[in-house]
């Protein structure tokens, strides 16, 4: 139930939802204050400078892996892979966030770890998909990662479960997992909540931020003042994470 309520709540609190609501109220009432509030919020939330400044403050900064630095496994937190069929052929569909996959492959190829753990189940609200980790595993195999080096967890549907089920997977496969070090790969804006959940589960993880939303070009004033959809997206992601942190604190997940 919590999973379904969270999806609805995130849609309600998205800035664009408030803006549309204010425009709708204005269209029925013709009270100009609603129109100007809607315009003001639209200009603020779509401004790339404001959104990327706050995003840059909140994101966990990326780190460089030092030469000869090793980890017992790379943990990919899912949330960016679905699948569909084209004339009977299964196709893997990547959404925003696939930088996690690319970075994990790069780290594996560089010898940072000889193990990849992919944790992600299937979205049960917006479609009936195969578990994401299964699809991710297929892609990793196509990229030359040996099957023996891939462990997948296919039951989780949120960050808390990512951590809890990964801990169970490791407990079943590696009795010495509590003494080992893992590199957690997820989006920079999602990293605070993810690290807290994995550490709560008893896993020693270091953050490896990807999908950075605070990166922007500063050599052009237009990149700072022209409203963009990316600004609205950044604020939506941030508000989602802030709510997630608050709720996870209340429920004792972190």
MITOR-724676 format. One record per residue: x negated, y negated, z negated of N, C-alpha, C in turn; residue in one letter. Coordinates in steps of 0.2 Angstrom, whole numbers, padded with zeros to 4 digits. Layout:
BEGIN
- X|Y|Z|X|Y|Z|X|Y|Z|A
...
This chain:
BEGIN
- -0004|0006|0000|0000|0000|0000|-0004|-0006|0000|X
- -0010|-0006|-0004|-0014|-0012|-0004|-0017|-0014|0003|X
- -0019|-0009|0006|-0021|-0010|0013|-0017|-0013|0018|X
- -0010|-0011|0017|-0005|-0015|0022|-0004|-0022|0019|X
- -0003|-0023|0013|-0002|-0029|0010|-0008|-0034|0012|X
- -0014|-0032|0012|-0020|-0036|0013|-0020|-0038|0020|X
- -0017|-0034|0025|-0017|-0036|0032|-0012|-0041|0033|X
- -0006|-0041|0030|-0001|-0046|0030|-0003|-0052|0027|X
- -0006|-0052|0021|-0009|-0058|0017|-0014|-0062|0021|X
- -0019|-0058|0025|-0024|-0062|0028|-0021|-0066|0034|X
- -0015|-0063|0037|-0012|-0066|0043|-0008|-0072|0040|X
- -0006|-0072|0034|-0002|-0078|0032|-0006|-0084|0030|X
- -0012|-0082|0027|-0016|-0087|0024|-0021|-0090|0030|X
- -0021|-0087|0036|-0026|-0090|0041|-0024|-0097|0042|X
- -0029|-0101|0043|-0027|-0109|0045|-0022|-0110|0050|X
- -0023|-0106|0056|-0019|-0107|0061|-0011|-0105|0060|X
- -0010|-0101|0055|-0003|-0100|0053|0000|-0106|0049|X
- -0004|-0109|0045|-0002|-0115|0042|0000|-0121|0047|X
- -0005|-0121|0052|-0004|-0127|0057|0002|-0126|0061|X
- 0003|-0119|0063|0009|-0118|0067|0015|-0119|0063|X
- 0015|-0117|0057|0021|-0118|0053|0023|-0126|0052|X
- 0017|-0130|0051|0019|-0137|0051|0021|-0140|0057|X
- 0019|-0138|0063|0021|-0140|0069|0029|-0138|0070|X
- 0030|-0132|0068|0037|-0130|0068|0042|-0134|0064|X
- 0040|-0135|0058|0044|-0139|0053|0045|-0146|0057|X
- 0040|-0149|0060|0040|-0155|0063|0045|-0155|0069|X
- 0045|-0150|0072|0049|-0149|0078|0057|-0149|0076|X
- 0058|-0146|0070|0065|-0146|0068|0067|-0152|0064|X
- 0063|-0155|0061|0065|-0160|0056|0063|-0167|0059|X
- 0058|-0168|0063|0055|-0174|0066|0052|-0178|0061|X
- 0050|-0175|0055|0047|-0179|0050|0040|-0180|0052|X
- 0037|-0186|0054|0031|-0187|0057|0025|-0185|0052|X
- 0026|-0185|0046|0021|-0183|0041|0018|-0175|0042|X
- 0023|-0171|0044|0021|-0164|0046|0017|-0164|0052|X
- 0019|-0168|0057|0015|-0168|0063|0008|-0170|0062|X
- 0007|-0175|0058|0000|-0178|0057|-0004|-0173|0052|X
- -0001|-0170|0047|-0004|-0165|0043|-0006|-0159|0048|X
- -0002|-0157|0052|-0004|-0152|0057|-0010|-0154|0061|X
- -0010|-0160|0064|-0015|-0162|0068|-0022|-0163|0064|X
- -0021|-0166|0058|-0027|-0166|0054|-0030|-0160|0052|X
- -0026|-0155|0050|-0029|-0148|0049|-0032|-0145|0055|X
- -0029|-0146|0061|-0031|-0143|0067|-0038|-0146|0069|X
- -0039|-0152|0068|-0045|-0155|0069|-0051|-0153|0064|X
- -0049|-0153|0058|-0054|-0151|0053|-0056|-0143|0054|X
- -0051|-0139|0054|-0053|-0132|0055|-0056|-0130|0061|X
- -0055|-0133|0066|-0058|-0132|0073|-0064|-0135|0074|X
- -0066|-0139|0069|-0073|-0143|0070|-0079|-0138|0069|X
- -0083|-0137|0074|-0088|-0132|0073|-0093|-0134|0068|X
- -0095|-0140|0066|-0100|-0142|0061|-0097|-0140|0054|X
- -0091|-0142|0053|-0089|-0140|0046|-0089|-0133|0045|X
- -0086|-0129|0050|-0085|-0122|0049|-0092|-0118|0048|X
- -0097|-0120|0053|-0103|-0117|0053|-0107|-0119|0047|X
- -0106|-0125|0044|-0110|-0127|0038|-0108|-0123|0032|X
- -0101|-0122|0031|-0099|-0118|0026|-0101|-0111|0027|X
- -0100|-0108|0033|-0102|-0101|0035|-0109|-0100|0033|X
- -0113|-0105|0035|-0120|-0104|0034|-0122|-0104|0026|X
- -0118|-0107|0022|-0119|-0107|0015|-0117|-0100|0012|X
- -0111|-0097|0015|-0109|-0091|0012|-0112|-0085|0015|X
- -0114|-0085|0021|-0117|-0079|0024|-0124|-0077|0020|X
- -0125|-0071|0020|-0131|-0069|0017|-0136|-0069|0023|X
- -0142|-0073|0022|-0146|-0074|0027|-0150|-0068|0030|X
- -0151|-0067|0036|-0155|-0061|0039|-0162|-0061|0036|X
- -0164|-0055|0036|-0171|-0054|0033|-0175|-0050|0039|X
- -0182|-0051|0039|-0186|-0047|0043|-0188|-0041|0039|X
- -0188|-0035|0043|-0191|-0029|0040|-0199|-0029|0041|X
- -0202|-0028|0035|-0209|-0029|0035|-0212|-0022|0039|X
- -0218|-0023|0041|-0222|-0017|0044|-0222|-0012|0039|X
- -0221|-0006|0042|-0221|0000|0038|-0216|0001|0032|X
- -0211|-0004|0032|-0206|-0004|0027|-0201|0002|0029|X
- -0199|0006|0024|-0195|0012|0026|-0189|0012|0021|X
- -0183|0015|0024|-0177|0016|0020|-0175|0024|0021|X
- -0172|0026|0016|-0169|0033|0017|-0164|0034|0022|X
- -0160|0029|0023|-0155|0029|0028|-0152|0022|0029|X
- -0150|0021|0035|-0147|0015|0037|-0139|0016|0037|X
- -0136|0012|0033|-0128|0012|0032|-0125|0007|0037|X
- -0121|0009|0041|-0117|0005|0046|-0110|0004|0043|X
- -0108|-0002|0041|-0101|-0003|0039|-0097|-0004|0045|X
- -0092|0000|0046|-0088|-0001|0052|-0083|-0006|0052|X
- -0079|-0007|0057|-0074|-0012|0058|-0074|-0015|0065|X
- -0077|-0012|0070|-0078|-0015|0076|-0077|-0010|0082|X
- -0075|-0004|0081|-0074|0001|0086|-0067|0004|0086|X
- -0064|0004|0092|-0058|0007|0093|-0059|0011|0099|X
- -0054|0014|0102|-0054|0019|0108|-0048|0019|0112|X
- -0048|0020|0118|-0042|0021|0122|-0044|0025|0128|X
- -0039|0027|0132|-0040|0031|0138|-0039|0028|0144|X
- -0043|0029|0149|-0042|0027|0156|-0042|0033|0160|X
- -0036|0034|0163|-0035|0040|0167|-0037|0046|0164|X
- -0036|0047|0158|-0038|0053|0154|-0045|0053|0151|X
- -0049|0048|0153|-0055|0048|0150|-0055|0043|0144|X
- -0059|0046|0139|-0059|0042|0132|-0064|0037|0133|X
- -0063|0031|0131|-0067|0025|0132|-0068|0022|0125|X
- -0074|0021|0123|-0075|0017|0117|-0075|0010|0118|X
- -0071|0006|0113|-0070|-0001|0114|-0074|-0005|0108|X
- -0078|-0009|0110|-0082|-0013|0105|-0079|-0020|0104|X
- -0077|-0022|0098|-0075|-0029|0097|-0080|-0033|0094|X
- -0079|-0039|0091|-0084|-0043|0088|-0086|-0039|0082|X
- -0093|-0039|0081|-0096|-0035|0076|-0100|-0030|0078|X
- -0101|-0028|0085|-0105|-0023|0087|-0112|-0024|0087|X
- -0114|-0030|0084|-0121|-0032|0083|-0124|-0027|0078|X
- -0119|-0025|0073|-0121|-0020|0068|-0124|-0013|0071|X
- -0120|-0011|0076|-0122|-0005|0080|-0129|-0006|0083|X
- -0130|-0012|0087|-0136|-0013|0090|-0142|-0014|0086|X
- -0141|-0017|0080|-0146|-0018|0076|-0148|-0011|0072|X
- -0144|-0007|0071|-0145|-0001|0068|-0149|0004|0073|X
- -0147|0004|0079|-0151|0007|0084|-0158|0005|0085|X
- -0159|-0002|0085|-0165|-0005|0085|-0170|-0003|0079|X
- -0167|-0003|0073|-0170|-0001|0067|-0172|0006|0067|X
- -0168|0010|0069|-0170|0018|0070|-0175|0019|0075|X
- -0175|0016|0081|-0180|0016|0086|-0187|0014|0083|X
- -0187|0009|0079|-0193|0006|0076|-0196|0010|0070|X
- -0192|0015|0068|-0194|0020|0063|-0193|0017|0056|X
- -0188|0013|0055|-0187|0010|0049|-0184|0016|0044|X
- -0180|0020|0048|-0177|0026|0044|-0176|0031|0049|X
- -0175|0037|0047|-0174|0043|0052|-0167|0045|0050|X
- -0162|0041|0047|-0156|0043|0046|-0151|0037|0047|X
- -0145|0038|0050|-0140|0033|0051|-0134|0036|0047|X
- -0131|0032|0043|-0124|0034|0040|-0119|0029|0042|X
- -0114|0031|0046|-0109|0027|0049|-0102|0028|0044|X
- -0100|0023|0041|-0094|0024|0037|-0088|0020|0040|X
- -0083|0023|0042|-0077|0020|0045|-0072|0025|0047|X
- -0066|0024|0044|-0060|0028|0046|-0056|0025|0052|X
- -0050|0026|0052|-0046|0023|0058|-0041|0018|0056|X
- -0039|0013|0060|-0034|0008|0058|-0028|0011|0059|X
- -0024|0011|0054|-0017|0015|0054|-0011|0010|0055|X
- -0013|0003|0056|-0008|-0002|0057|-0007|-0004|0064|X
- -0012|-0005|0067|-0012|-0008|0074|-0013|-0003|0080|X
- -0013|0003|0078|-0013|0008|0083|-0016|0015|0080|X
- -0015|0020|0084|-0017|0027|0082|-0023|0028|0085|X
- -0029|0027|0082|-0035|0028|0085|-0039|0034|0081|X
- -0044|0037|0085|-0048|0042|0082|-0052|0038|0077|X
- -0055|0042|0072|-0059|0038|0067|-0065|0035|0070|X
- -0066|0029|0068|-0071|0025|0071|-0078|0028|0070|X
- -0079|0031|0065|-0086|0034|0064|-0087|0039|0069|X
- -0082|0043|0071|-0083|0048|0076|-0084|0045|0083|X
- -0081|0039|0084|-0083|0036|0091|-0090|0033|0090|X
- -0091|0030|0085|-0098|0027|0084|-0103|0032|0085|X
- -0102|0038|0082|-0107|0044|0083|-0108|0046|0090|X
- -0103|0046|0094|-0103|0047|0101|-0108|0042|0105|X
- -0107|0036|0103|-0111|0031|0106|-0118|0031|0104|X
- -0119|0033|0097|-0126|0034|0095|-0130|0039|0099|X
- -0126|0045|0100|-0129|0050|0103|-0131|0048|0111|X
- -0126|0044|0114|-0128|0042|0121|-0134|0038|0121|X
- -0135|0034|0115|-0141|0030|0115|-0148|0034|0113|X
- -0147|0040|0112|-0153|0044|0111|-0154|0046|0104|X
- -0150|0044|0099|-0151|0046|0092|-0149|0053|0091|X
- -0153|0057|0089|-0152|0064|0088|-0146|0066|0083|X
- -0142|0071|0085|-0136|0072|0081|-0138|0074|0073|X
- -0144|0077|0072|-0146|0079|0066|-0148|0073|0061|X
- -0148|0067|0065|-0150|0061|0061|-0144|0057|0059|X
- -0138|0059|0061|-0132|0055|0060|-0127|0058|0055|X
- -0125|0055|0050|-0120|0057|0045|-0114|0052|0046|X
- -0108|0055|0046|-0102|0050|0047|-0097|0052|0041|X
- -0094|0046|0039|-0089|0046|0034|-0082|0044|0038|X
- -0077|0047|0038|-0071|0045|0042|-0065|0044|0039|X
- -0065|0043|0032|-0059|0042|0028|-0058|0035|0026|X
- -0063|0031|0026|-0062|0024|0023|-0058|0020|0028|X
- -0054|0015|0024|-0051|0010|0028|-0052|0003|0026|X
- -0056|0002|0021|-0058|-0004|0018|-0065|-0004|0015|X
- -0068|-0010|0013|-0075|-0010|0011|-0076|-0006|0004|X
- -0071|-0006|0000|-0071|-0002|-0006|-0072|0005|-0005|X
- -0068|0008|0000|-0068|0015|0002|-0074|0016|0006|X
- -0077|0012|0010|-0083|0013|0013|-0089|0015|0008|X
- -0089|0011|0003|-0094|0013|-0003|-0092|0019|-0006|X
- -0086|0020|-0008|-0084|0026|-0012|-0085|0032|-0009|X
- -0083|0032|-0002|-0084|0039|0002|-0091|0040|0004|X
- -0095|0035|0005|-0102|0035|0007|-0105|0039|0001|X
- -0104|0036|-0005|-0107|0039|-0011|-0105|0047|-0012|X
- -0099|0048|-0010|-0097|0056|-0011|-0100|0060|-0005|X
- -0101|0057|0001|-0105|0060|0006|-0112|0061|0004|X
- -0115|0056|0001|-0122|0057|-0001|-0123|0062|-0007|X
- -0118|0062|-0011|-0118|0066|-0017|-0118|0074|-0015|X
- -0114|0075|-0009|-0113|0082|-0007|-0119|0084|-0003|X
- -0123|0079|0001|-0128|0081|0005|-0135|0080|0003|X
- -0136|0076|-0002|-0142|0074|-0005|-0142|0073|-0013|X
- -0144|0078|-0016|-0143|0078|-0024|-0148|0072|-0027|X
- -0153|0070|-0023|-0157|0065|-0026|-0155|0058|-0023|X
- -0149|0057|-0021|-0147|0051|-0018|-0148|0044|-0022|X
- -0147|0046|-0029|-0147|0040|-0034|-0154|0037|-0034|X
- -0159|0040|-0032|-0166|0038|-0033|-0168|0035|-0026|X
- -0164|0035|-0021|-0166|0033|-0014|-0164|0026|-0013|X
- -0167|0023|-0007|-0165|0016|-0005|-0162|0016|0002|X
- -0157|0012|0002|-0153|0012|0008|-0153|0004|0011|X
- -0152|0004|0018|-0152|-0003|0021|-0145|-0003|0023|X
- -0141|-0008|0020|-0134|-0009|0022|-0133|-0014|0028|X
- -0130|-0012|0033|-0130|-0016|0039|-0122|-0018|0040|X
- -0121|-0024|0039|-0114|-0027|0041|-0115|-0034|0042|X
- -0109|-0038|0044|-0109|-0045|0045|-0111|-0049|0039|X
- -0115|-0054|0041|-0117|-0059|0036|-0112|-0061|0031|X
- -0106|-0063|0034|-0100|-0066|0030|-0097|-0060|0026|X
- -0098|-0054|0027|-0095|-0048|0024|-0100|-0045|0019|X
- -0106|-0047|0019|-0111|-0044|0015|-0111|-0045|0008|X
- -0108|-0050|0005|-0108|-0051|-0002|-0103|-0046|-0005|X
- -0097|-0045|-0002|-0092|-0040|-0005|-0095|-0033|-0003|X
- -0098|-0032|0002|-0100|-0025|0004|-0106|-0023|-0001|X
- -0111|-0027|-0002|-0116|-0025|-0007|-0113|-0024|-0014|X
- -0109|-0028|-0016|-0106|-0027|-0023|-0102|-0021|-0023|X
- -0099|-0019|-0018|-0095|-0012|-0018|-0100|-0006|-0018|X
- -0105|-0007|-0014|-0110|-0001|-0014|-0114|0000|-0020|X
- -0116|-0006|-0023|-0120|-0006|-0029|-0115|-0003|-0035|X
- -0109|-0005|-0035|-0104|-0003|-0040|-0103|0005|-0039|X
- -0104|0008|-0033|-0104|0015|-0032|-0110|0018|-0034|X
- -0115|0015|-0036|-0121|0018|-0039|-0127|0019|-0033|X
- -0126|0015|-0028|-0131|0016|-0022|-0135|0010|-0022|X
- -0142|0011|-0021|-0147|0005|-0021|-0147|0003|-0014|X
- -0145|-0003|-0012|-0144|-0005|-0005|-0148|-0012|-0005|X
- -0151|-0013|0001|-0153|-0020|0003|-0149|-0022|0008|X
- -0148|-0029|0009|-0143|-0031|0014|-0147|-0033|0020|X
- -0144|-0031|0026|-0147|-0033|0033|-0141|-0036|0037|X
- -0141|-0042|0036|-0135|-0046|0039|-0136|-0046|0047|X
- -0130|-0045|0050|-0129|-0046|0057|-0123|-0050|0059|X
- -0121|-0050|0065|-0115|-0054|0067|-0115|-0061|0064|X
- -0120|-0065|0064|-0121|-0071|0061|-0116|-0076|0065|X
- -0112|-0079|0061|-0107|-0084|0064|-0109|-0091|0063|X
- -0115|-0092|0059|-0117|-0099|0057|-0122|-0101|0062|X
- -0124|-0097|0067|-0129|-0099|0072|-0126|-0103|0077|X
- -0129|-0109|0078|-0126|-0113|0084|-0132|-0118|0087|X
- -0131|-0120|0092|-0135|-0125|0096|-0135|-0132|0093|X
- -0140|-0135|0091|-0140|-0141|0088|-0143|-0147|0093|X
- -0144|-0145|0099|-0148|-0149|0103|-0143|-0153|0108|X
- -0136|-0152|0106|-0131|-0156|0110|-0126|-0158|0105|X
- -0124|-0164|0105|-0119|-0167|0101|-0112|-0164|0102|X
- -0111|-0162|0108|-0105|-0159|0110|-0103|-0152|0106|X
- -0109|-0149|0104|-0108|-0143|0100|-0106|-0144|0093|X
- -0106|-0150|0091|-0105|-0152|0084|-0098|-0156|0083|X
- -0096|-0159|0088|-0089|-0163|0088|-0083|-0161|0092|X
- -0085|-0157|0097|-0079|-0154|0101|-0076|-0148|0097|X
- -0069|-0149|0096|-0065|-0143|0093|-0066|-0137|0097|X
- -0067|-0131|0093|-0067|-0125|0096|-0063|-0120|0092|X
- -0061|-0114|0096|-0058|-0109|0093|-0062|-0105|0088|X
- -0069|-0106|0089|-0074|-0103|0084|-0073|-0106|0077|X
- -0072|-0112|0077|-0071|-0115|0070|-0065|-0112|0066|X
- -0059|-0111|0070|-0054|-0108|0067|-0055|-0101|0065|X
- -0059|-0097|0069|-0061|-0090|0067|-0065|-0090|0061|X
- -0070|-0095|0061|-0075|-0095|0055|-0071|-0096|0049|X
- -0066|-0100|0048|-0062|-0102|0042|-0058|-0096|0041|X
- -0055|-0093|0046|-0051|-0087|0044|-0055|-0081|0041|X
- -0061|-0080|0044|-0065|-0075|0041|-0067|-0076|0034|X
- -0069|-0083|0033|-0071|-0085|0026|-0066|-0084|0021|X
- -0060|-0087|0023|-0054|-0086|0018|-0052|-0079|0017|X
- -0053|-0075|0022|-0052|-0067|0021|-0057|-0064|0016|X
- -0063|-0066|0016|-0068|-0064|0012|-0067|-0066|0005|X
- -0065|-0073|0004|-0064|-0076|-0003|-0058|-0072|-0006|X
- -0053|-0071|-0002|-0047|-0067|-0005|-0049|-0060|-0007|X
- -0053|-0057|-0003|-0056|-0050|-0004|-0060|-0050|-0010|X
- -0064|-0055|-0011|-0068|-0055|-0017|-0064|-0056|-0023|X
- -0059|-0060|-0023|-0055|-0061|-0029|-0051|-0055|-0031|X
- -0048|-0052|-0026|-0044|-0046|-0027|-0048|-0040|-0029|X
- -0054|-0039|-0026|-0058|-0034|-0028|-0061|-0035|-0035|X
- -0062|-0041|-0037|-0064|-0042|-0044|-0058|-0040|-0049|X
- -0052|-0042|-0047|-0046|-0040|-0051|-0045|-0033|-0052|X
- -0046|-0029|-0046|-0045|-0022|-0046|-0051|-0018|-0049|X
- -0057|-0021|-0050|-0063|-0018|-0053|-0067|-0014|-0048|X
- -0066|-0016|-0042|-0070|-0013|-0036|-0077|-0016|-0036|X
- -0078|-0022|-0039|-0085|-0024|-0039|-0087|-0027|-0046|X
